[in-house]
Structure formats: C-alpha cells, structure tokens
Amino acid sequence: MIIGPAATVVAILIALLASGIKIVREYERAVIFRLGRLTSARGPGIIYVIPAIEQMFRLDLRTITLDVPSQDVITRDNVSIKVSAVLYFRVIDANRAVVEIQNYLYASSQIAQTTLRSVCGQAYLDELLAEREKFNARLQDIIDTHTEPWGVKVVSVEVKHIDLPVEMQRSIARQAEAERLRRAKVINAEGEYQAAVRLGEAATIMETQPMAIQLRMLQALAQVGTEHNSTVIVPVPTDLVRALIERTTS
C-alpha cells in the first residue's frame, strides 16, 4: 500500500522534471522569465526550463513578410489614390521584442500603415510614380526608427501598387501622348536643322567647285531615269542660263 503512492509520486516528479526539457530550433530563441524576472535568451538546441519557476516564450528570428493593406491617400497635389506596400523585418533582440512591446507584429503593421499614409501624403503624384525607390528608402528609415527600440530591424519596404482613379489614368495617358508628340516634333526639327546645315556646307563646296554642280545634275538625271522611264529631261548648263539672263537684262 505504501509502495503504490510513492511510485506515483516519483513518476509525477520524473514527468515534471522531464517537461522542462525543450528543443529550440536554429532560427528561434527562447526568452525566459524566472519568477517574473527576465533572464538571458537561450538557444538554439536543447535547453532546460525549470517547471513552475521559469516561463518560456519562443520567438522566430527569420525575416517576416508583412503585407501592408491598401491605404487611402490624398497627395500633395490633391489627388486621391490607394497605395499598398510590403514590409520585410526580423527580430534581432528577442528580449526587447518581448519586454518592450506587447505584440511586435501588430505594432509593426500599424506603424507601417501610418507611415505609408504620412509619407505619400507629403509627395506629389508624379514623384510617387517616378521616384519609387526614393520613397521606399524613406519609408524604411522612418519605420526602422520606430521599431528599433523593440529589437525589430526593418530590412526593406517596397511600395507594391498605386491605384489611380480612372479620370487620372486618362489624364496621364493624354499627357504621355502629348509628351511623345512633343518629342517627335523636336526630333523632326532637329533633323531639319542638321539637313539645312549639311546643305549649306554642300552649297559652299559647290560654289568653289563648279564641276560639282554638273556631277550632281547628272546624278539626279540618272535617278529620275531609273524611277520614271517615260520622262525625258534635257539638262541645260547653268552657265548658259546665266549668260542668257545677263544678256536679256542688259
């Protein structure tokens, strides 16, 4: 009768002591509280937590991907848009992530949403569309400043999507079309200018070399004869025409 209860007590004690054996993975850390007081984080590997005296919290140290929901933003030039982003962060100090903040995942999500609205609201729409990398870096700096006291490091912030109203999309399309038309006109004018410069240089050379005019005329005749075989062209020397004109005026 005495052996039975003693064996039961011994079995309970062995099970209780064995329950303190914990296995912490390579990417995890165990934050230990002993009688309510914080001790140094443990792991990875096999650790022992004293039952009824110590309490353990597991934290994942891997990079976490957090989808920042789409935020309604009014830009500096009064355009209503919706902006969404992706936040990449990880825990670098397990003790602070447990002690300094109640829920670092929820807190990081809230600060990311608030910062996204604030930063995008201070920018013009053209800046958001053209300088996305600049705003990504600015968002990362601001969010990392807030999460650093919690032992959380922001690895990267990427603006994922900017949803524009239909009217604004049409306006941007018209603006892009006008910009392409402007570039086409500038290129055409530049070509005309270069052609005029080359023609002026050619005229200067022909002025000093009269034979060049005759050669150019023969080349034009050969080209016309190839394209229009039914057309007959009789070349007249320019010197003869000039002499006739001078005789007529005198």
Secondary structure as UniProt FT lines:
FT   HELIX           3..18
FT   TURN            19..20
FT   STRAND          21..24
FT   TURN            26..27
FT   STRAND          28..34
FT   TURN            35..36
FT   STRAND          37..38
FT   STRAND          45..48
FT   TURN            51..53
FT   STRAND          54..60
FT   STRAND          64..74
FT   TURN            76..77
FT   STRAND          80..91
FT   HELIX           94..99
FT   HELIX           104..121
FT   HELIX           125..130
FT   HELIX           132..147
FT   HELIX           148..150
FT   STRAND          152..163
FT   HELIX           166..208
FT   HELIX           210..227
FT   TURN            229..230
FT   HELIX           238..249
//
